[in-house]
C-alpha cells in the first residue's frame, strides 16, 4: 500500500536525504527511516511487526516482495550492503527508531550483548520517566520549535542525556549544530595580540574562548605565550648577514624561534637558509671510546687514561661501566670473577707495569 507525500510535510523534512536501495533499485530510503518509490515519489506505508520492528511490503516489476525490515533497507542505501557476519543494530535499542544516526552494521554477538544489557536500562529509564511524569509530546515539540537540549532539560528538570534519549526514542533527529559553527576574525585577534593584549582580554573582546585565540595565533605563526615576533625584521636582518643568535638579541626573542621562522621562510622560497648542524663534542667518538675501554681493560688507572685521551676521569669510568666492566678505585676490579682476573693478568704479562701513583 502506498500513499502520496503531503506537500505540508516537505518543509519539515527538508534536511531529509534519500538514496537508492542497491538490492531494490526501484525504491529509495531516507535518513529518517522512510521508503518511497523512486519513479513516483510515493511513500510506502510501514507496519509494526509483532517482534517490535518496522516492516514494509514492496511491489516491484518482478512482483510482490517478501516483507522487508526498514532499518536494514536504510543502512543498505546509505552505508552499503551488509558485511558478512554482520546485522543491523539500533544504538538506543529502540526497534521503532530507524533514523540513520541510530543504525550501524555490527556483529550478532555485540547486538545480543547490547540487548541483554539494555533491557535493564530500559526498565530503569521507564521507572525514572514515570517518576518525573515527563510529557514526551510537549518535550519533543519544544525541541522541534528550536529550543536547545540544555533549555529543554532545565524546563523539564532533567538532564541533557535524558532529553536526547527521549528524542531518539520518539524518532526526532538531534541537531548537530555543525552548520552554525561560529567563526572569528583571525586578523583582529592577531592585531590585538600585537598591541600587547593578553589572551584573556582578546577572548573577551572578540567573544570567544582562549583556546580559539591560541589556535588563531598559532595559525598566524605567532607563539601565544610570548610577544609578537616581526617576521619582516627577521628577514631583513638575515639578508644583512646576521646569524640567528644576533637576530634574536635585536628582535627580543629566542634563537630557536628565529631559526624556526627562517626555516619557514626558506621553505616558502623567500630566503636561502640552512640550519647549521650541531658539532659533536670533542673526543667523544666511537673509535676513541673503544680505545678508552681497551686501555681500562689493561689495568691502567682512569686518571692516566683521561690525561692520555684528553677527557675526564668520570667519562672514562662511564665508558667502562657501559662496556660491562667492574670498577674499583678507578681501576678494573679483579678481586672476584675469573674473566676479569684472566683479562687483568694477561694484560699485565703483555704490557709493562704502569708507574705507581704518588
C-alpha positions in Angstrom: 0.0 0.0 0.0 1.3 3.4 -0.9 0.3 7.0 -0.2 1.4 10.3 -1.7 3.9 12.6 0.1 1.9 15.5 1.6 3.1 18.9 0.5 2.7 20.2 4.1 5.4 17.8 5.3 8.0 18.7 2.7 9.3 21.7 4.6 9.5 19.9 7.8 11.7 17.2 6.2 13.9 19.5 4.2 17.0 18.0 5.7 16.0 14.5 4.8 18.4 12.8 2.4 17.3 10.0 0.0 19.4 7.2 -1.5 18.7 4.3 -3.8 18.5 0.8 -2.2 21.0 -1.4 -4.0 19.0 -4.6 -3.7 15.8 -2.8 -4.8 16.8 -0.1 -7.3 13.1 0.9 -7.8 12.8 2.2 -4.3 14.7 4.8 -2.1 15.3 5.0 1.6 15.7 8.2 3.6 17.9 9.1 6.6 14.6 9.5 8.6 13.7 5.8 8.1 11.1 6.2 5.3 10.8 4.3 2.0 9.4 5.6 -1.3 9.1 4.7 -4.9 11.9 6.3 -6.9 9.9 7.0 -10.0 6.7 8.5 -8.5 7.9 9.6 -5.0 5.1 7.8 -3.3 5.8 6.7 0.3 5.4 3.1 1.3 3.2 2.6 4.2 5.0 0.7 7.0 3.5 -1.5 9.7 4.6 -2.7 13.1 5.5 -6.3 13.3 4.9 -8.4 16.4 8.6 -8.6 17.0 8.7 -4.8 17.5 10.4 -3.9 14.2 9.0 -1.8 11.4 8.3 -3.8 8.2 7.1 -2.9 4.7 5.6 -4.7 1.7 7.2 -3.8 -1.7 5.7 -4.3 -5.1 8.3 -4.3 -7.8 8.2 -5.1 -11.6 9.1 -8.6 -10.5 6.0 -8.8 -8.3 5.2 -8.7 -4.6 8.3 -9.0 -2.5 8.6 -10.6 0.9 8.3 -8.3 4.0 11.4 -6.1 4.4 12.8 -4.6 7.6 13.0 -0.8 7.2 16.2 -0.4 9.3 18.1 -2.8 7.1 17.0 -1.0 3.9 18.1 2.4 5.4 21.5 1.0 6.2 21.9 -0.7 2.9 21.0 2.5 1.0 23.3 4.9 3.0 26.0 2.6 4.3 26.3 -0.1 1.7 25.3 -3.8 1.7 25.6 -5.7 5.0 29.1 -7.2 5.5 29.4 -10.9 6.0 28.6 -11.9 9.6 27.0 -8.6 10.5 23.5 -7.4 11.2 21.7 -4.1 11.7 22.0 -2.7 15.3 19.9 0.0 16.9 22.2 2.2 19.1 19.5 3.1 21.5 18.0 -0.4 21.4 14.6 1.0 20.2 13.4 -1.0 17.2 11.0 1.7 16.0 13.7 4.4 15.8 15.0 3.9 12.3 17.0 7.1 11.9 20.3 6.7 10.1 22.2 8.2 13.0 20.8 5.4 15.2 21.8 2.5 12.9 25.1 0.6 12.4 26.2 -2.7 11.0 27.7 -4.8 13.7 28.1 -8.5 14.7 25.4 -10.7 16.1 27.4 -11.2 19.3 27.6 -7.4 20.0 23.9 -7.0 19.2 22.9 -9.7 21.6 25.0 -8.4 24.4 23.6 -4.9 23.8 20.1 -6.2 24.0 20.8 -8.0 27.3 22.5 -5.1 29.0 20.0 -2.6 27.6 17.0 -4.5 28.9 17.8 -3.5 32.5 18.5 0.1 31.4 15.1 0.4 29.7 13.4 -0.7 32.9 15.3 1.9 34.9 14.6 4.6 32.4 10.8 3.8 32.3 10.6 4.0 36.1 12.6 7.2 36.0 10.3 8.8 33.4 7.2 7.7 35.3 8.6 9.3 38.5 9.3 12.6 36.7 6.0 12.4 34.9 7.5 13.8 31.7 5.2 14.8 28.8 7.1 13.4 25.9 4.9 15.1 23.2 5.4 18.6 24.6 9.1 17.9 25.1 9.6 16.9 21.5 7.5 19.8 20.3 9.7 22.3 22.4 12.8 20.9 20.9 11.4 20.9 17.3 10.4 24.5 17.8 14.1 25.5 18.2 14.8 25.1 21.9 18.3 23.7 22.8 18.9 20.5 24.7 20.0 22.5 27.7 16.9 24.7 27.7 14.6 21.7 27.4 16.4 19.9 30.2 16.1 22.9 32.5 12.4 23.3 31.7 11.6 19.7 32.5 14.1 19.5 35.4 16.1 16.6 33.9 19.4 16.1 32.2 20.5 16.6 28.6 21.1 12.9 28.2 17.6 12.1 29.2 16.3 14.6 26.7 18.4 13.2 24.0 17.2 9.6 24.8 13.6 10.6 24.7 14.0 12.4 21.4 15.7 9.4 19.9 13.0 7.1 21.1 10.3 9.4 19.7 12.1 9.5 16.3 13.2 13.1 16.4 16.5 13.9 14.7 19.1 15.5 17.0 20.6 18.8 15.7 24.3 18.5 15.4 24.9 22.3 15.0 27.7 21.8 12.5 26.1 24.2 10.1 26.1 27.0 12.7 29.8 26.9 13.6 31.0 30.3 14.9 33.9 31.9 13.0 36.1 34.6 14.4 38.2 37.2 12.6 41.8 35.9 12.9 43.2 39.3 11.7 41.6 41.1 14.6 42.9 38.5 17.1 46.5 38.9 15.8 46.2 42.7 15.8 45.1 42.8 19.4 48.0 40.5 20.3 50.4 42.8 18.6 49.4 45.8 20.7 50.0 43.8 23.8 46.6 42.4 24.8 46.6 39.1 26.7 44.7 36.0 25.5 42.0 36.6 28.2 41.5 40.2 27.1 41.4 39.2 23.4 38.9 36.4 24.1 36.6 38.9 25.9 36.9 41.5 23.2 36.2 39.1 20.3 33.7 37.0 22.2 35.3 33.6 22.0 37.3 31.2 24.3 41.0 31.4 25.0 41.5 28.2 23.1 40.2 29.9 19.9 42.6 32.8 20.5 45.5 30.4 20.9 44.5 28.5 17.7 44.3 31.7 15.7 47.7 32.9 16.9 49.3 29.6 16.1 47.8 29.7 12.6 49.5 33.0 12.2 52.9 31.6 13.2 52.8 33.6 16.5 53.7 32.0 19.8 50.7 32.6 22.1 52.9 32.6 25.2 55.3 35.3 24.0 55.2 38.8 22.4 54.6 39.3 18.7 57.6 38.5 16.5 58.1 40.7 13.5 58.9 38.2 10.7 59.8 41.1 8.3 62.6 42.4 10.6 64.0 38.9 11.0 64.1 38.5 7.2 65.8 41.9 6.8 68.4 41.1 9.5 69.1 37.7 7.8 69.6 39.4 4.4 72.1 41.8 6.1 74.1 38.7 7.1 73.3 38.3 10.8 73.0 34.9 12.4 70.1 33.6 14.4 71.7 34.5 17.8 72.3 38.1 16.9 68.9 38.4 15.3 67.3 37.1 18.5 69.0 39.7 20.6 67.8 42.5 18.3 64.2 41.3 17.9 63.8 40.2 21.5 63.0 36.5 21.2 64.8 33.2 21.4 67.3 31.9 18.9 65.1 28.8 18.4 62.2 30.9 17.3 64.4 32.8 14.9 65.6 29.5 13.4 62.1 28.2 13.1 60.9 31.4 11.3 64.0 31.3 9.0 63.3 27.7 8.1 59.7 28.6 7.2 60.8 31.5 5.1 63.3 29.2 3.3 60.6 26.6 2.6 58.4 29.4 1.2 61.2 30.4 -1.1 61.7 33.9 0.3 65.2 33.5 1.5 68.1 30.9 1.3 68.8 29.4 4.7 70.1 26.1 6.0 70.2 25.3 9.7 73.7 24.6 10.9 74.1 21.1 12.4 75.4 20.9 15.9 79.0 19.9 16.2 79.8 16.7 18.1 81.7 17.1 21.4 85.5 16.9 21.0 86.9 13.5 21.6 83.6 11.7 22.0 83.9 9.4 19.0 83.2 5.7 18.9 86.8 4.9 18.0 88.2 6.9 21.0 85.6 5.3 23.3 86.8 1.9 22.2 90.4 2.8 22.9 89.5 4.1 26.3 87.8 0.8 27.2 90.7 -1.2 25.8 93.2 0.8 27.9 91.0 0.3 31.0 91.0 -3.5 30.5 94.8 -3.5 30.6 94.6 -2.3 34.2 95.5 1.4 33.7 94.1 3.9 36.1 91.3 6.2 35.0 93.3 9.3 35.7 96.1 8.2 33.4 93.7 7.2 30.6 91.9 10.6 31.0 95.2 12.5 30.5 96.2 10.4 27.5 92.9 10.9 25.7 92.0 14.4 26.8 88.8 13.6 28.7 87.8 13.5 32.3 88.2 10.5 34.6 84.5 10.4 35.2 84.0 9.9 31.4 86.5 7.1 31.4 84.6 5.3 34.2 81.3 5.9 32.4 82.5 4.2 29.3 84.0 1.3 31.3 80.7 0.7 33.0 78.8 0.9 29.7 81.1 -1.9 28.4 80.1 -4.1 31.4 83.4 -3.8 33.3 83.6 -3.7 37.1 85.3 -0.6 38.6 87.1 -0.3 42.0 89.2 2.6 43.0 89.5 3.9 39.4 90.8 0.6 38.0 89.5 -2.7 36.7 88.1 -4.7 39.6 89.9 -8.1 39.9 89.0 -9.2 43.4 86.5 -11.7 42.0 85.3 -13.1 38.7 87.6 -15.3 36.6 87.0 -13.4 33.4 88.2 -10.1 34.9 91.2 -11.8 36.6 92.2 -13.5 33.5 92.0 -10.3 31.4 93.9 -8.4 34.1 96.8 -10.9 34.4 97.1 -11.4 30.6 97.3 -7.7 30.1 99.9 -7.4 32.9 102.1 -10.0 31.2 101.9 -8.4 27.8 102.5 -4.8 28.9 104.9 -3.1 31.2 103.5 -2.2 34.6 102.4 1.4 35.0 104.1 3.7 37.4 102.8 3.7 40.9 100.7 6.7 41.6 102.1 9.1 44.2 
